[in-house]
Amino acid sequence: MANKSDVRKRDIRYSPKLETDIIFEKANDSNPFLVDEILYHGFEHFDLMANVSFTDMIFLLLNGELPTPEQSDTLRKLSVAVCNPGIRHAATQAAMATGTGRTDRLHILPISLGIFSGEFEAAGGMDSLIKDLLDLANTSLQEAAHKVSNNSTNGFGTLYGDKDPYAEKLLQYFCESPTLPLLQKLNSIQAYLSQNNVNSGILKQGVVAAVLHDLGFSEKQFGPVFQLLSAPGLLAHGMEYSEKPMSAMLFESDEQYEWQK
Amino acid sequence: MNKRYSEWEECHGKIKSRRGQWVIGKGVFNFNFDMMNDLVGNCSYMQVVMLNATGRLPSPELAKWVDASHICLSWPDPRIWCNRIGALAGSSKTSSLLATCMGNLASDSRAYGPKTLVAGLEFMQRALKEVKSGLNVEAFVKKELAAHGGKPKIMGFARPIAKGDERIPAMERVTQDLGFEIGEHLSLAYQIEEILIRDFDETMNINGYMSGFLSDQGLTPHEVYRMYSFIVASGVTACYIDAFERTAGTFAPLKCEDITYTGAKRRPVKTY
């Protein structure tokens, strides 16, 4: 019997090598740390550079195949749809505070994307969302409306106390594509909610999750992909404020500051 | 072995450390210390932070001084940039760890945080060198002012947002209570301050005080940067929690009308 204070190594066999499906690097003949050729999921790097878009490349890296033309077009549209959370978003405010606070500009994205991992209007909690959306899509319109009214469906709800009109516009835009069946079902539910004056509706996370689901992404990828696609706007706002004087950022006066002792 | 990449080849397949190692079954070693037997219970956490940052175990008094200075440098007002990030993280319902890390990362700034201490210590150490080499303090300050367009923009002196610095009397008390003498760097900082008060009504700030004191302790600017890597963390955590415990999105919410758009007018996307 071992003494409880003894510390012993566990017999864990660690992998002697790393392995990946994503990249193959052919070593340079005279220096094994340098690369002569790169394949991504079998596609030669320069071939990809010549023929695919950045969003196609994201699809390939995460899914192992290049998207079909329809998938490519939808992901391109989604990347534009969510490229900027908006200047009033907490993550953008964080980017701006980073920029105007004279923080190293290379920290703008890590900081703001970190804040974008939250659950409010952002990428947090999205991996549990698709189950709710699929359940909703498989019920009757009346039952769906009941569920949404009771706030029991992630991806639907209210924002600042009301249904989100812009998320509804995005939903309508994407459901024009015949290759997005979940989106179309959710749009029917949204229309039914509106006809019955239910003050609750699809949220942006719901639209993003449904689009990514219909594109074939796994639910574990939804949040991180949403985060990745939001990066350009966060960066732009942070950079804009990194050029402004420190006084350009909000600094509420003492009169605006309520210390709730 | 090919000499061009021999340094990398030499490191291939192994980890080298000058710091320490967990030897399972034998102990955890940090430099020459057995962490569980030599350090735990015998040292403060801040002494070990400084050991890890500088490679030297400081006196309990110096660690206590550094500990106190951390209290000066982080407080729970979410209007401060890094704290605002913590509050925004709370309002977004992220985790406290993420909030604290992201807010703390924001302090990697040239306006506040540990990077300004690098500039502060570099300035104080250069200042003492120049004064010791024969330049009088008045002439030195004049030269520094000229380099900044005649404005008192000298690292460690004056302060954004407010004039004066309530943290200096607090740290002066700590310095005295712990039995530290005023060394030649800090003494010079006081002389520079006298000139700036006289000519600009601007005082030394906490950076100047700390830079003078820490230079007198023989620390290098980069050692200090590393020691103060979590300089604003606790205030960020506090601001995170305050916002997290409220309804999502209620930290300083902005209406569309709160934003003034100054960009191009509406225009169509050209298709080719």
Chai-1 contact restraints between the chains, C-beta under 6 A:
chainA,res_idxA,chainB,res_idxB,connection_type,confidence,min_distance_angstrom,max_distance_angstrom,comment,restraint_id
A,V7,B,I24,contact,1.0,0.0,6.0,A-B,restraint_1
A,V7,B,G25,contact,1.0,0.0,6.0,A-B,restraint_2
A,R8,B,G25,contact,1.0,0.0,6.0,A-B,restraint_3
A,K9,B,I24,contact,1.0,0.0,6.0,A-B,restraint_4
A,N31,B,Y5,contact,1.0,0.0,6.0,A-B,restraint_5
A,F33,B,Y5,contact,1.0,0.0,6.0,A-B,restraint_6
A,F33,B,W8,contact,1.0,0.0,6.0,A-B,restraint_7
A,I87,B,I259,contact,1.0,0.0,6.0,A-B,restraint_8
A,R88,B,L254,contact,1.0,0.0,6.0,A-B,restraint_9
A,A90,B,L88,contact,1.0,0.0,6.0,A-B,restraint_10
A,A90,B,S91,contact,1.0,0.0,6.0,A-B,restraint_11
A,A90,B,S92,contact,1.0,0.0,6.0,A-B,restraint_12
A,Q93,B,L88,contact,1.0,0.0,6.0,A-B,restraint_13
A,A94,B,I85,contact,1.0,0.0,6.0,A-B,restraint_14
A,A94,B,L88,contact,1.0,0.0,6.0,A-B,restraint_15
A,A97,B,W81,contact,1.0,0.0,6.0,A-B,restraint_16
A,A97,B,R84,contact,1.0,0.0,6.0,A-B,restraint_17
A,A97,B,I85,contact,1.0,0.0,6.0,A-B,restraint_18
A,T98,B,A106,contact,1.0,0.0,6.0,A-B,restraint_19
A,G101,B,W81,contact,1.0,0.0,6.0,A-B,restraint_20
A,G101,B,A106,contact,1.0,0.0,6.0,A-B,restraint_21
A,G101,B,S109,contact,1.0,0.0,6.0,A-B,restraint_22
A,R102,B,S109,contact,1.0,0.0,6.0,A-B,restraint_23
A,R102,B,R110,contact,1.0,0.0,6.0,A-B,restraint_24
A,R102,B,A111,contact,1.0,0.0,6.0,A-B,restraint_25
A,T103,B,A106,contact,1.0,0.0,6.0,A-B,restraint_26
A,T103,B,D108,contact,1.0,0.0,6.0,A-B,restraint_27
A,T103,B,S109,contact,1.0,0.0,6.0,A-B,restraint_28
A,D104,B,D108,contact,1.0,0.0,6.0,A-B,restraint_29
A,H107,B,L105,contact,1.0,0.0,6.0,A-B,restraint_30
A,H107,B,D108,contact,1.0,0.0,6.0,A-B,restraint_31
A,I111,B,M102,contact,1.0,0.0,6.0,A-B,restraint_32
A,I111,B,L105,contact,1.0,0.0,6.0,A-B,restraint_33
A,I111,B,A106,contact,1.0,0.0,6.0,A-B,restraint_34
A,G114,B,L98,contact,1.0,0.0,6.0,A-B,restraint_35
A,G114,B,M102,contact,1.0,0.0,6.0,A-B,restraint_36
A,I115,B,L88,contact,1.0,0.0,6.0,A-B,restraint_37
A,I115,B,A89,contact,1.0,0.0,6.0,A-B,restraint_38
A,I115,B,S92,contact,1.0,0.0,6.0,A-B,restraint_39
A,S117,B,T94,contact,1.0,0.0,6.0,A-B,restraint_40
A,G118,B,S92,contact,1.0,0.0,6.0,A-B,restraint_41
A,G118,B,K93,contact,1.0,0.0,6.0,A-B,restraint_42
A,G118,B,T94,contact,1.0,0.0,6.0,A-B,restraint_43
A,E119,B,K93,contact,1.0,0.0,6.0,A-B,restraint_44
A,F120,B,S92,contact,1.0,0.0,6.0,A-B,restraint_45
A,F120,B,K93,contact,1.0,0.0,6.0,A-B,restraint_46
A,F120,B,A248,contact,1.0,0.0,6.0,A-B,restraint_47
A,F120,B,G249,contact,1.0,0.0,6.0,A-B,restraint_48
A,A122,B,S92,contact,1.0,0.0,6.0,A-B,restraint_49
A,F251,B,R79,contact,1.0,0.0,6.0,A-B,restraint_50
A,E252,B,R79,contact,1.0,0.0,6.0,A-B,restraint_51
